[in-house]
Amino acid sequence: MSFNIREVVMDIERHASGQGWDQPIRVYALVPTADLVGREPALAEMLGVSGEVGADELTPVEQEPLPSDMAFEEALGRMAWPETVAGCALVMERLVVKGSDETLTPPGDADPGEWARRQDGAEEIRMVAGVLRDGGRHSALRMRSHDSDEQVLHGEDLVPALTSALALTFEEE
């Protein structure tokens, strides 16, 4: 079965955009819509699903927030999904500094976030990355300085480190 990972990632990106900036990391289980509606008919109405559901459609189900007392990488490393989950997606915001491939170190006791915001080329971005159990992946990236639906970058390998990390959540121990 081939699911439409591109469509669900773009839907999640639009949803995240509607919530505004400065949001916490969000994690979603991607569940085949037909399976979800079949198992939970009452959800069909809540989801606005009526009529025939496409075999390739996925429904994002938001998960509990990541533990605040745990590093992101560690929390991701502890994730595991039941067989009913076809994929997962993650939304996160980050601050990047354009035009530099070297490690930047703030001076002395400066707050790293505030220091980075003041650097030339600093850009806030929102990344949405989704992966499927079968290896499919898609990502979307929105820059705060170009905050419009028409300027969202997206593609299969846009944030390969993040999609690779998400794909690891489907590997058996």
Chimera marker file (.cmm) of the C-alpha trace (Angstrom):
<marker_set name="trace">
<marker id="1" x="0.000" y="0.000" z="0.000" r="1" g="1" b="0" radius="0.5"/>
<marker id="2" x="1.372" y="3.383" z="-0.996" r="1" g="1" b="0" radius="0.5"/>
<marker id="3" x="0.278" y="6.341" z="1.119" r="1" g="1" b="0" radius="0.5"/>
<marker id="4" x="0.331" y="10.012" z="0.151" r="1" g="1" b="0" radius="0.5"/>
<marker id="5" x="3.013" y="11.280" z="2.537" r="1" g="1" b="0" radius="0.5"/>
<marker id="6" x="3.379" y="14.567" z="0.636" r="1" g="1" b="0" radius="0.5"/>
<marker id="7" x="-0.268" y="15.480" z="1.133" r="1" g="1" b="0" radius="0.5"/>
<marker id="8" x="-0.356" y="14.749" z="4.865" r="1" g="1" b="0" radius="0.5"/>
<marker id="9" x="2.906" y="16.662" z="5.491" r="1" g="1" b="0" radius="0.5"/>
<marker id="10" x="1.542" y="19.691" z="3.645" r="1" g="1" b="0" radius="0.5"/>
<marker id="11" x="-1.738" y="19.451" z="5.613" r="1" g="1" b="0" radius="0.5"/>
<marker id="12" x="0.206" y="19.367" z="8.883" r="1" g="1" b="0" radius="0.5"/>
<marker id="13" x="2.304" y="22.334" z="7.724" r="1" g="1" b="0" radius="0.5"/>
<marker id="14" x="-0.834" y="24.379" z="6.975" r="1" g="1" b="0" radius="0.5"/>
<marker id="15" x="-2.286" y="23.411" z="10.362" r="1" g="1" b="0" radius="0.5"/>
<marker id="16" x="0.946" y="24.428" z="12.143" r="1" g="1" b="0" radius="0.5"/>
<marker id="17" x="0.960" y="27.706" z="10.240" r="1" g="1" b="0" radius="0.5"/>
<marker id="18" x="-2.556" y="28.428" z="11.469" r="1" g="1" b="0" radius="0.5"/>
<marker id="19" x="-1.341" y="28.034" z="15.058" r="1" g="1" b="0" radius="0.5"/>
<marker id="20" x="1.308" y="30.720" z="14.601" r="1" g="1" b="0" radius="0.5"/>
<marker id="21" x="4.955" y="30.788" z="15.543" r="1" g="1" b="0" radius="0.5"/>
<marker id="22" x="6.738" y="29.970" z="18.798" r="1" g="1" b="0" radius="0.5"/>
<marker id="23" x="5.019" y="26.611" z="19.220" r="1" g="1" b="0" radius="0.5"/>
<marker id="24" x="6.455" y="23.537" z="20.953" r="1" g="1" b="0" radius="0.5"/>
<marker id="25" x="7.569" y="20.443" z="19.059" r="1" g="1" b="0" radius="0.5"/>
<marker id="26" x="4.585" y="18.373" z="17.958" r="1" g="1" b="0" radius="0.5"/>
<marker id="27" x="4.594" y="14.687" z="17.045" r="1" g="1" b="0" radius="0.5"/>
<marker id="28" x="1.931" y="12.921" z="14.985" r="1" g="1" b="0" radius="0.5"/>
<marker id="29" x="1.137" y="9.287" z="14.304" r="1" g="1" b="0" radius="0.5"/>
<marker id="30" x="0.078" y="8.866" z="10.667" r="1" g="1" b="0" radius="0.5"/>
<marker id="31" x="-2.769" y="6.380" z="10.490" r="1" g="1" b="0" radius="0.5"/>
<marker id="32" x="-4.507" y="5.087" z="7.345" r="1" g="1" b="0" radius="0.5"/>
<marker id="33" x="-7.799" y="7.015" z="7.301" r="1" g="1" b="0" radius="0.5"/>
<marker id="34" x="-9.802" y="4.019" z="6.049" r="1" g="1" b="0" radius="0.5"/>
<marker id="35" x="-8.504" y="1.864" z="8.943" r="1" g="1" b="0" radius="0.5"/>
<marker id="36" x="-9.188" y="4.598" z="11.488" r="1" g="1" b="0" radius="0.5"/>
<marker id="37" x="-12.753" y="5.152" z="10.285" r="1" g="1" b="0" radius="0.5"/>
<marker id="38" x="-13.341" y="1.389" z="10.091" r="1" g="1" b="0" radius="0.5"/>
<marker id="39" x="-12.181" y="0.852" z="13.678" r="1" g="1" b="0" radius="0.5"/>
<marker id="40" x="-13.730" y="4.029" z="15.074" r="1" g="1" b="0" radius="0.5"/>
<marker id="41" x="-16.854" y="4.975" z="13.038" r="1" g="1" b="0" radius="0.5"/>
<marker id="42" x="-17.672" y="7.821" z="15.450" r="1" g="1" b="0" radius="0.5"/>
<marker id="43" x="-14.387" y="9.477" z="14.448" r="1" g="1" b="0" radius="0.5"/>
<marker id="44" x="-15.533" y="9.810" z="10.834" r="1" g="1" b="0" radius="0.5"/>
<marker id="45" x="-17.937" y="12.585" z="11.744" r="1" g="1" b="0" radius="0.5"/>
<marker id="46" x="-15.402" y="14.282" z="14.049" r="1" g="1" b="0" radius="0.5"/>
<marker id="47" x="-12.823" y="14.198" z="11.248" r="1" g="1" b="0" radius="0.5"/>
<marker id="48" x="-15.303" y="15.484" z="8.683" r="1" g="1" b="0" radius="0.5"/>
<marker id="49" x="-14.904" y="12.282" z="6.676" r="1" g="1" b="0" radius="0.5"/>
<marker id="50" x="-17.916" y="11.487" z="4.555" r="1" g="1" b="0" radius="0.5"/>
<marker id="51" x="-18.301" y="9.195" z="1.603" r="1" g="1" b="0" radius="0.5"/>
<marker id="52" x="-15.523" y="7.097" z="0.168" r="1" g="1" b="0" radius="0.5"/>
<marker id="53" x="-12.060" y="7.388" z="1.721" r="1" g="1" b="0" radius="0.5"/>
<marker id="54" x="-9.068" y="7.058" z="-0.596" r="1" g="1" b="0" radius="0.5"/>
<marker id="55" x="-6.848" y="4.063" z="0.088" r="1" g="1" b="0" radius="0.5"/>
<marker id="56" x="-3.785" y="6.352" z="0.134" r="1" g="1" b="0" radius="0.5"/>
<marker id="57" x="-5.179" y="8.854" z="2.666" r="1" g="1" b="0" radius="0.5"/>
<marker id="58" x="-3.537" y="9.297" z="6.059" r="1" g="1" b="0" radius="0.5"/>
<marker id="59" x="-4.873" y="10.995" z="9.163" r="1" g="1" b="0" radius="0.5"/>
<marker id="60" x="-2.395" y="12.718" z="11.494" r="1" g="1" b="0" radius="0.5"/>
<marker id="61" x="-3.117" y="11.977" z="15.164" r="1" g="1" b="0" radius="0.5"/>
<marker id="62" x="-1.314" y="14.358" z="17.498" r="1" g="1" b="0" radius="0.5"/>
<marker id="63" x="0.591" y="12.619" z="20.278" r="1" g="1" b="0" radius="0.5"/>
<marker id="64" x="1.302" y="13.705" z="23.832" r="1" g="1" b="0" radius="0.5"/>
<marker id="65" x="3.935" y="16.462" z="24.122" r="1" g="1" b="0" radius="0.5"/>
<marker id="66" x="7.535" y="15.323" z="24.381" r="1" g="1" b="0" radius="0.5"/>
<marker id="67" x="8.891" y="15.257" z="27.950" r="1" g="1" b="0" radius="0.5"/>
<marker id="68" x="10.225" y="18.697" z="28.847" r="1" g="1" b="0" radius="0.5"/>
<marker id="69" x="12.960" y="17.223" z="31.029" r="1" g="1" b="0" radius="0.5"/>
<marker id="70" x="14.475" y="15.131" z="28.244" r="1" g="1" b="0" radius="0.5"/>
<marker id="71" x="16.671" y="16.080" z="25.299" r="1" g="1" b="0" radius="0.5"/>
<marker id="72" x="14.856" y="15.961" z="21.953" r="1" g="1" b="0" radius="0.5"/>
<marker id="73" x="17.199" y="13.293" z="20.583" r="1" g="1" b="0" radius="0.5"/>
<marker id="74" x="16.653" y="11.056" z="23.605" r="1" g="1" b="0" radius="0.5"/>
<marker id="75" x="12.858" y="11.431" z="23.407" r="1" g="1" b="0" radius="0.5"/>
<marker id="76" x="12.961" y="10.552" z="19.723" r="1" g="1" b="0" radius="0.5"/>
<marker id="77" x="15.133" y="7.532" z="20.490" r="1" g="1" b="0" radius="0.5"/>
<marker id="78" x="12.494" y="6.210" z="22.884" r="1" g="1" b="0" radius="0.5"/>
<marker id="79" x="9.614" y="6.411" z="20.409" r="1" g="1" b="0" radius="0.5"/>
<marker id="80" x="8.038" y="3.248" z="19.076" r="1" g="1" b="0" radius="0.5"/>
<marker id="81" x="4.881" y="2.779" z="17.050" r="1" g="1" b="0" radius="0.5"/>
<marker id="82" x="2.276" y="0.016" z="16.922" r="1" g="1" b="0" radius="0.5"/>
<marker id="83" x="1.743" y="-1.806" z="13.614" r="1" g="1" b="0" radius="0.5"/>
<marker id="84" x="-1.474" y="0.188" z="12.996" r="1" g="1" b="0" radius="0.5"/>
<marker id="85" x="0.628" y="3.340" z="12.502" r="1" g="1" b="0" radius="0.5"/>
<marker id="86" x="1.786" y="3.734" z="8.894" r="1" g="1" b="0" radius="0.5"/>
<marker id="87" x="4.101" y="6.661" z="9.572" r="1" g="1" b="0" radius="0.5"/>
<marker id="88" x="4.905" y="9.593" z="11.810" r="1" g="1" b="0" radius="0.5"/>
<marker id="89" x="5.496" y="13.307" z="11.461" r="1" g="1" b="0" radius="0.5"/>
<marker id="90" x="7.117" y="15.987" z="13.539" r="1" g="1" b="0" radius="0.5"/>
<marker id="91" x="6.804" y="19.779" z="13.569" r="1" g="1" b="0" radius="0.5"/>
<marker id="92" x="9.607" y="21.819" z="15.077" r="1" g="1" b="0" radius="0.5"/>
<marker id="93" x="10.904" y="25.370" z="14.933" r="1" g="1" b="0" radius="0.5"/>
<marker id="94" x="14.577" y="26.215" z="14.876" r="1" g="1" b="0" radius="0.5"/>
<marker id="95" x="16.815" y="29.244" z="14.527" r="1" g="1" b="0" radius="0.5"/>
<marker id="96" x="19.424" y="28.946" z="11.799" r="1" g="1" b="0" radius="0.5"/>
<marker id="97" x="22.182" y="31.289" z="10.743" r="1" g="1" b="0" radius="0.5"/>
<marker id="98" x="22.495" y="31.499" z="6.980" r="1" g="1" b="0" radius="0.5"/>
<marker id="99" x="25.793" y="31.640" z="5.177" r="1" g="1" b="0" radius="0.5"/>
<marker id="100" x="27.924" y="29.874" z="7.739" r="1" g="1" b="0" radius="0.5"/>
<marker id="101" x="29.020" y="26.266" z="7.887" r="1" g="1" b="0" radius="0.5"/>
<marker id="102" x="31.260" y="26.759" z="10.896" r="1" g="1" b="0" radius="0.5"/>
<marker id="103" x="30.273" y="26.235" z="14.511" r="1" g="1" b="0" radius="0.5"/>
<marker id="104" x="29.458" y="29.542" z="16.144" r="1" g="1" b="0" radius="0.5"/>
<marker id="105" x="30.121" y="30.005" z="19.845" r="1" g="1" b="0" radius="0.5"/>
<marker id="106" x="28.543" y="32.820" z="21.845" r="1" g="1" b="0" radius="0.5"/>
<marker id="107" x="30.943" y="34.874" z="23.940" r="1" g="1" b="0" radius="0.5"/>
<marker id="108" x="31.219" y="34.178" z="27.686" r="1" g="1" b="0" radius="0.5"/>
<marker id="109" x="27.930" y="33.881" z="29.520" r="1" g="1" b="0" radius="0.5"/>
<marker id="110" x="25.714" y="35.178" z="26.686" r="1" g="1" b="0" radius="0.5"/>
<marker id="111" x="22.391" y="33.400" z="26.210" r="1" g="1" b="0" radius="0.5"/>
<marker id="112" x="22.963" y="31.276" z="23.063" r="1" g="1" b="0" radius="0.5"/>
<marker id="113" x="19.437" y="31.817" z="21.688" r="1" g="1" b="0" radius="0.5"/>
<marker id="114" x="19.485" y="35.569" z="22.094" r="1" g="1" b="0" radius="0.5"/>
<marker id="115" x="23.022" y="35.788" z="20.752" r="1" g="1" b="0" radius="0.5"/>
<marker id="116" x="22.097" y="33.734" z="17.667" r="1" g="1" b="0" radius="0.5"/>
<marker id="117" x="19.030" y="35.918" z="16.968" r="1" g="1" b="0" radius="0.5"/>
<marker id="118" x="21.288" y="38.966" z="16.729" r="1" g="1" b="0" radius="0.5"/>
<marker id="119" x="23.639" y="37.388" z="14.167" r="1" g="1" b="0" radius="0.5"/>
<marker id="120" x="23.533" y="38.493" z="10.529" r="1" g="1" b="0" radius="0.5"/>
<marker id="121" x="21.554" y="35.966" z="8.527" r="1" g="1" b="0" radius="0.5"/>
<marker id="122" x="19.615" y="34.580" z="11.499" r="1" g="1" b="0" radius="0.5"/>
<marker id="123" x="16.362" y="33.013" z="10.324" r="1" g="1" b="0" radius="0.5"/>
<marker id="124" x="13.566" y="31.292" z="12.213" r="1" g="1" b="0" radius="0.5"/>
<marker id="125" x="12.215" y="28.259" z="10.380" r="1" g="1" b="0" radius="0.5"/>
<marker id="126" x="9.454" y="25.724" z="10.922" r="1" g="1" b="0" radius="0.5"/>
<marker id="127" x="10.156" y="22.213" z="9.689" r="1" g="1" b="0" radius="0.5"/>
<marker id="128" x="7.569" y="19.508" z="9.162" r="1" g="1" b="0" radius="0.5"/>
<marker id="129" x="9.053" y="16.095" z="8.457" r="1" g="1" b="0" radius="0.5"/>
<marker id="130" x="7.091" y="12.942" z="7.797" r="1" g="1" b="0" radius="0.5"/>
<marker id="131" x="8.155" y="9.361" z="7.172" r="1" g="1" b="0" radius="0.5"/>
<marker id="132" x="6.348" y="6.164" z="6.366" r="1" g="1" b="0" radius="0.5"/>
<marker id="133" x="7.088" y="2.719" z="7.700" r="1" g="1" b="0" radius="0.5"/>
<marker id="134" x="7.808" y="1.642" z="4.095" r="1" g="1" b="0" radius="0.5"/>
<marker id="135" x="10.530" y="4.304" z="3.706" r="1" g="1" b="0" radius="0.5"/>
<marker id="136" x="8.567" y="7.108" z="2.028" r="1" g="1" b="0" radius="0.5"/>
<marker id="137" x="9.346" y="10.604" z="3.280" r="1" g="1" b="0" radius="0.5"/>
<marker id="138" x="8.499" y="14.238" z="2.689" r="1" g="1" b="0" radius="0.5"/>
<marker id="139" x="9.363" y="17.530" z="4.413" r="1" g="1" b="0" radius="0.5"/>
<marker id="140" x="8.218" y="21.125" z="4.362" r="1" g="1" b="0" radius="0.5"/>
<marker id="141" x="10.069" y="24.220" z="5.515" r="1" g="1" b="0" radius="0.5"/>
<marker id="142" x="8.631" y="27.682" z="6.161" r="1" g="1" b="0" radius="0.5"/>
<marker id="143" x="10.797" y="30.688" z="6.956" r="1" g="1" b="0" radius="0.5"/>
<marker id="144" x="9.367" y="33.270" z="9.314" r="1" g="1" b="0" radius="0.5"/>
<marker id="145" x="10.620" y="36.057" z="7.046" r="1" g="1" b="0" radius="0.5"/>
<marker id="146" x="8.713" y="34.516" z="4.102" r="1" g="1" b="0" radius="0.5"/>
<marker id="147" x="5.607" y="33.394" z="5.970" r="1" g="1" b="0" radius="0.5"/>
<marker id="148" x="3.166" y="32.555" z="3.198" r="1" g="1" b="0" radius="0.5"/>
<marker id="149" x="1.743" y="29.315" z="1.834" r="1" g="1" b="0" radius="0.5"/>
<marker id="150" x="3.205" y="30.102" z="-1.585" r="1" g="1" b="0" radius="0.5"/>
<marker id="151" x="6.752" y="30.244" z="-0.206" r="1" g="1" b="0" radius="0.5"/>
<marker id="152" x="6.818" y="26.943" z="1.682" r="1" g="1" b="0" radius="0.5"/>
<marker id="153" x="9.695" y="24.799" z="0.460" r="1" g="1" b="0" radius="0.5"/>
<marker id="154" x="8.999" y="21.080" z="0.314" r="1" g="1" b="0" radius="0.5"/>
<marker id="155" x="10.519" y="17.887" z="-0.997" r="1" g="1" b="0" radius="0.5"/>
<marker id="156" x="11.603" y="14.372" z="-0.179" r="1" g="1" b="0" radius="0.5"/>
<marker id="157" x="15.135" y="15.199" z="1.037" r="1" g="1" b="0" radius="0.5"/>
<marker id="158" x="14.726" y="18.719" z="2.387" r="1" g="1" b="0" radius="0.5"/>
<marker id="159" x="15.720" y="17.814" z="5.975" r="1" g="1" b="0" radius="0.5"/>
<marker id="160" x="17.375" y="14.401" z="5.586" r="1" g="1" b="0" radius="0.5"/>
<marker id="161" x="18.824" y="14.192" z="9.105" r="1" g="1" b="0" radius="0.5"/>
<marker id="162" x="15.392" y="14.728" z="10.647" r="1" g="1" b="0" radius="0.5"/>
<marker id="163" x="13.571" y="12.288" z="8.362" r="1" g="1" b="0" radius="0.5"/>
<marker id="164" x="16.304" y="9.706" z="8.958" r="1" g="1" b="0" radius="0.5"/>
<marker id="165" x="15.920" y="10.138" z="12.724" r="1" g="1" b="0" radius="0.5"/>
<marker id="166" x="12.148" y="9.709" z="12.426" r="1" g="1" b="0" radius="0.5"/>
<marker id="167" x="12.603" y="6.604" z="10.283" r="1" g="1" b="0" radius="0.5"/>
<marker id="168" x="14.644" y="5.048" z="13.115" r="1" g="1" b="0" radius="0.5"/>
<marker id="169" x="11.513" y="5.116" z="15.311" r="1" g="1" b="0" radius="0.5"/>
<marker id="170" x="10.133" y="2.308" z="13.123" r="1" g="1" b="0" radius="0.5"/>
<marker id="171" x="13.159" y="0.042" z="13.416" r="1" g="1" b="0" radius="0.5"/>
<marker id="172" x="12.984" y="-2.998" z="15.656" r="1" g="1" b="0" radius="0.5"/>
<marker id="173" x="15.383" y="-3.155" z="18.592" r="1" g="1" b="0" radius="0.5"/>
<link id1="1" id2="2" r="1" g="1" b="0" radius="0.2"/>
<link id1="2" id2="3" r="1" g="1" b="0" radius="0.2"/>
<link id1="3" id2="4" r="1" g="1" b="0" radius="0.2"/>
<link id1="4" id2="5" r="1" g="1" b="0" radius="0.2"/>
<link id1="5" id2="6" r="1" g="1" b="0" radius="0.2"/>
<link id1="6" id2="7" r="1" g="1" b="0" radius="0.2"/>
<link id1="7" id2="8" r="1" g="1" b="0" radius="0.2"/>
<link id1="8" id2="9" r="1" g="1" b="0" radius="0.2"/>
<link id1="9" id2="10" r="1" g="1" b="0" radius="0.2"/>
<link id1="10" id2="11" r="1" g="1" b="0" radius="0.2"/>
<link id1="11" id2="12" r="1" g="1" b="0" radius="0.2"/>
<link id1="12" id2="13" r="1" g="1" b="0" radius="0.2"/>
<link id1="13" id2="14" r="1" g="1" b="0" radius="0.2"/>
<link id1="14" id2="15" r="1" g="1" b="0" radius="0.2"/>
<link id1="15" id2="16" r="1" g="1" b="0" radius="0.2"/>
<link id1="16" id2="17" r="1" g="1" b="0" radius="0.2"/>
<link id1="17" id2="18" r="1" g="1" b="0" radius="0.2"/>
<link id1="18" id2="19" r="1" g="1" b="0" radius="0.2"/>
<link id1="19" id2="20" r="1" g="1" b="0" radius="0.2"/>
<link id1="20" id2="21" r="1" g="1" b="0" radius="0.2"/>
<link id1="21" id2="22" r="1" g="1" b="0" radius="0.2"/>
<link id1="22" id2="23" r="1" g="1" b="0" radius="0.2"/>
<link id1="23" id2="24" r="1" g="1" b="0" radius="0.2"/>
<link id1="24" id2="25" r="1" g="1" b="0" radius="0.2"/>
<link id1="25" id2="26" r="1" g="1" b="0" radius="0.2"/>
<link id1="26" id2="27" r="1" g="1" b="0" radius="0.2"/>
<link id1="27" id2="28" r="1" g="1" b="0" radius="0.2"/>
<link id1="28" id2="29" r="1" g="1" b="0" radius="0.2"/>
<link id1="29" id2="30" r="1" g="1" b="0" radius="0.2"/>
<link id1="30" id2="31" r="1" g="1" b="0" radius="0.2"/>
<link id1="31" id2="32" r="1" g="1" b="0" radius="0.2"/>
<link id1="32" id2="33" r="1" g="1" b="0" radius="0.2"/>
<link id1="33" id2="34" r="1" g="1" b="0" radius="0.2"/>
<link id1="34" id2="35" r="1" g="1" b="0" radius="0.2"/>
<link id1="35" id2="36" r="1" g="1" b="0" radius="0.2"/>
<link id1="36" id2="37" r="1" g="1" b="0" radius="0.2"/>
<link id1="37" id2="38" r="1" g="1" b="0" radius="0.2"/>
<link id1="38" id2="39" r="1" g="1" b="0" radius="0.2"/>
<link id1="39" id2="40" r="1" g="1" b="0" radius="0.2"/>
<link id1="40" id2="41" r="1" g="1" b="0" radius="0.2"/>
<link id1="41" id2="42" r="1" g="1" b="0" radius="0.2"/>
<link id1="42" id2="43" r="1" g="1" b="0" radius="0.2"/>
<link id1="43" id2="44" r="1" g="1" b="0" radius="0.2"/>
<link id1="44" id2="45" r="1" g="1" b="0" radius="0.2"/>
<link id1="45" id2="46" r="1" g="1" b="0" radius="0.2"/>
<link id1="46" id2="47" r="1" g="1" b="0" radius="0.2"/>
<link id1="47" id2="48" r="1" g="1" b="0" radius="0.2"/>
<link id1="48" id2="49" r="1" g="1" b="0" radius="0.2"/>
<link id1="49" id2="50" r="1" g="1" b="0" radius="0.2"/>
<link id1="50" id2="51" r="1" g="1" b="0" radius="0.2"/>
<link id1="51" id2="52" r="1" g="1" b="0" radius="0.2"/>
<link id1="52" id2="53" r="1" g="1" b="0" radius="0.2"/>
<link id1="53" id2="54" r="1" g="1" b="0" radius="0.2"/>
<link id1="54" id2="55" r="1" g="1" b="0" radius="0.2"/>
<link id1="55" id2="56" r="1" g="1" b="0" radius="0.2"/>
<link id1="56" id2="57" r="1" g="1" b="0" radius="0.2"/>
<link id1="57" id2="58" r="1" g="1" b="0" radius="0.2"/>
<link id1="58" id2="59" r="1" g="1" b="0" radius="0.2"/>
<link id1="59" id2="60" r="1" g="1" b="0" radius="0.2"/>
<link id1="60" id2="61" r="1" g="1" b="0" radius="0.2"/>
<link id1="61" id2="62" r="1" g="1" b="0" radius="0.2"/>
<link id1="62" id2="63" r="1" g="1" b="0" radius="0.2"/>
<link id1="63" id2="64" r="1" g="1" b="0" radius="0.2"/>
<link id1="64" id2="65" r="1" g="1" b="0" radius="0.2"/>
<link id1="65" id2="66" r="1" g="1" b="0" radius="0.2"/>
<link id1="66" id2="67" r="1" g="1" b="0" radius="0.2"/>
<link id1="67" id2="68" r="1" g="1" b="0" radius="0.2"/>
<link id1="68" id2="69" r="1" g="1" b="0" radius="0.2"/>
<link id1="69" id2="70" r="1" g="1" b="0" radius="0.2"/>
<link id1="70" id2="71" r="1" g="1" b="0" radius="0.2"/>
<link id1="71" id2="72" r="1" g="1" b="0" radius="0.2"/>
<link id1="72" id2="73" r="1" g="1" b="0" radius="0.2"/>
<link id1="73" id2="74" r="1" g="1" b="0" radius="0.2"/>
<link id1="74" id2="75" r="1" g="1" b="0" radius="0.2"/>
<link id1="75" id2="76" r="1" g="1" b="0" radius="0.2"/>
<link id1="76" id2="77" r="1" g="1" b="0" radius="0.2"/>
<link id1="77" id2="78" r="1" g="1" b="0" radius="0.2"/>
<link id1="78" id2="79" r="1" g="1" b="0" radius="0.2"/>
<link id1="79" id2="80" r="1" g="1" b="0" radius="0.2"/>
<link id1="80" id2="81" r="1" g="1" b="0" radius="0.2"/>
<link id1="81" id2="82" r="1" g="1" b="0" radius="0.2"/>
<link id1="82" id2="83" r="1" g="1" b="0" radius="0.2"/>
<link id1="83" id2="84" r="1" g="1" b="0" radius="0.2"/>
<link id1="84" id2="85" r="1" g="1" b="0" radius="0.2"/>
<link id1="85" id2="86" r="1" g="1" b="0" radius="0.2"/>
<link id1="86" id2="87" r="1" g="1" b="0" radius="0.2"/>
<link id1="87" id2="88" r="1" g="1" b="0" radius="0.2"/>
<link id1="88" id2="89" r="1" g="1" b="0" radius="0.2"/>
<link id1="89" id2="90" r="1" g="1" b="0" radius="0.2"/>
<link id1="90" id2="91" r="1" g="1" b="0" radius="0.2"/>
<link id1="91" id2="92" r="1" g="1" b="0" radius="0.2"/>
<link id1="92" id2="93" r="1" g="1" b="0" radius="0.2"/>
<link id1="93" id2="94" r="1" g="1" b="0" radius="0.2"/>
<link id1="94" id2="95" r="1" g="1" b="0" radius="0.2"/>
<link id1="95" id2="96" r="1" g="1" b="0" radius="0.2"/>
<link id1="96" id2="97" r="1" g="1" b="0" radius="0.2"/>
<link id1="97" id2="98" r="1" g="1" b="0" radius="0.2"/>
<link id1="98" id2="99" r="1" g="1" b="0" radius="0.2"/>
<link id1="99" id2="100" r="1" g="1" b="0" radius="0.2"/>
<link id1="100" id2="101" r="1" g="1" b="0" radius="0.2"/>
<link id1="101" id2="102" r="1" g="1" b="0" radius="0.2"/>
<link id1="102" id2="103" r="1" g="1" b="0" radius="0.2"/>
<link id1="103" id2="104" r="1" g="1" b="0" radius="0.2"/>
<link id1="104" id2="105" r="1" g="1" b="0" radius="0.2"/>
<link id1="105" id2="106" r="1" g="1" b="0" radius="0.2"/>
<link id1="106" id2="107" r="1" g="1" b="0" radius="0.2"/>
<link id1="107" id2="108" r="1" g="1" b="0" radius="0.2"/>
<link id1="108" id2="109" r="1" g="1" b="0" radius="0.2"/>
<link id1="109" id2="110" r="1" g="1" b="0" radius="0.2"/>
<link id1="110" id2="111" r="1" g="1" b="0" radius="0.2"/>
<link id1="111" id2="112" r="1" g="1" b="0" radius="0.2"/>
<link id1="112" id2="113" r="1" g="1" b="0" radius="0.2"/>
<link id1="113" id2="114" r="1" g="1" b="0" radius="0.2"/>
<link id1="114" id2="115" r="1" g="1" b="0" radius="0.2"/>
<link id1="115" id2="116" r="1" g="1" b="0" radius="0.2"/>
<link id1="116" id2="117" r="1" g="1" b="0" radius="0.2"/>
<link id1="117" id2="118" r="1" g="1" b="0" radius="0.2"/>
<link id1="118" id2="119" r="1" g="1" b="0" radius="0.2"/>
<link id1="119" id2="120" r="1" g="1" b="0" radius="0.2"/>
<link id1="120" id2="121" r="1" g="1" b="0" radius="0.2"/>
<link id1="121" id2="122" r="1" g="1" b="0" radius="0.2"/>
<link id1="122" id2="123" r="1" g="1" b="0" radius="0.2"/>
<link id1="123" id2="124" r="1" g="1" b="0" radius="0.2"/>
<link id1="124" id2="125" r="1" g="1" b="0" radius="0.2"/>
<link id1="125" id2="126" r="1" g="1" b="0" radius="0.2"/>
<link id1="126" id2="127" r="1" g="1" b="0" radius="0.2"/>
<link id1="127" id2="128" r="1" g="1" b="0" radius="0.2"/>
<link id1="128" id2="129" r="1" g="1" b="0" radius="0.2"/>
<link id1="129" id2="130" r="1" g="1" b="0" radius="0.2"/>
<link id1="130" id2="131" r="1" g="1" b="0" radius="0.2"/>
<link id1="131" id2="132" r="1" g="1" b="0" radius="0.2"/>
<link id1="132" id2="133" r="1" g="1" b="0" radius="0.2"/>
<link id1="133" id2="134" r="1" g="1" b="0" radius="0.2"/>
<link id1="134" id2="135" r="1" g="1" b="0" radius="0.2"/>
<link id1="135" id2="136" r="1" g="1" b="0" radius="0.2"/>
<link id1="136" id2="137" r="1" g="1" b="0" radius="0.2"/>
<link id1="137" id2="138" r="1" g="1" b="0" radius="0.2"/>
<link id1="138" id2="139" r="1" g="1" b="0" radius="0.2"/>
<link id1="139" id2="140" r="1" g="1" b="0" radius="0.2"/>
<link id1="140" id2="141" r="1" g="1" b="0" radius="0.2"/>
<link id1="141" id2="142" r="1" g="1" b="0" radius="0.2"/>
<link id1="142" id2="143" r="1" g="1" b="0" radius="0.2"/>
<link id1="143" id2="144" r="1" g="1" b="0" radius="0.2"/>
<link id1="144" id2="145" r="1" g="1" b="0" radius="0.2"/>
<link id1="145" id2="146" r="1" g="1" b="0" radius="0.2"/>
<link id1="146" id2="147" r="1" g="1" b="0" radius="0.2"/>
<link id1="147" id2="148" r="1" g="1" b="0" radius="0.2"/>
<link id1="148" id2="149" r="1" g="1" b="0" radius="0.2"/>
<link id1="149" id2="150" r="1" g="1" b="0" radius="0.2"/>
<link id1="150" id2="151" r="1" g="1" b="0" radius="0.2"/>
<link id1="151" id2="152" r="1" g="1" b="0" radius="0.2"/>
<link id1="152" id2="153" r="1" g="1" b="0" radius="0.2"/>
<link id1="153" id2="154" r="1" g="1" b="0" radius="0.2"/>
<link id1="154" id2="155" r="1" g="1" b="0" radius="0.2"/>
<link id1="155" id2="156" r="1" g="1" b="0" radius="0.2"/>
<link id1="156" id2="157" r="1" g="1" b="0" radius="0.2"/>
<link id1="157" id2="158" r="1" g="1" b="0" radius="0.2"/>
<link id1="158" id2="159" r="1" g="1" b="0" radius="0.2"/>
<link id1="159" id2="160" r="1" g="1" b="0" radius="0.2"/>
<link id1="160" id2="161" r="1" g="1" b="0" radius="0.2"/>
<link id1="161" id2="162" r="1" g="1" b="0" radius="0.2"/>
<link id1="162" id2="163" r="1" g="1" b="0" radius="0.2"/>
<link id1="163" id2="164" r="1" g="1" b="0" radius="0.2"/>
<link id1="164" id2="165" r="1" g="1" b="0" radius="0.2"/>
<link id1="165" id2="166" r="1" g="1" b="0" radius="0.2"/>
<link id1="166" id2="167" r="1" g="1" b="0" radius="0.2"/>
<link id1="167" id2="168" r="1" g="1" b="0" radius="0.2"/>
<link id1="168" id2="169" r="1" g="1" b="0" radius="0.2"/>
<link id1="169" id2="170" r="1" g="1" b="0" radius="0.2"/>
<link id1="170" id2="171" r="1" g="1" b="0" radius="0.2"/>
<link id1="171" id2="172" r="1" g="1" b="0" radius="0.2"/>
<link id1="172" id2="173" r="1" g="1" b="0" radius="0.2"/>
</marker_set>
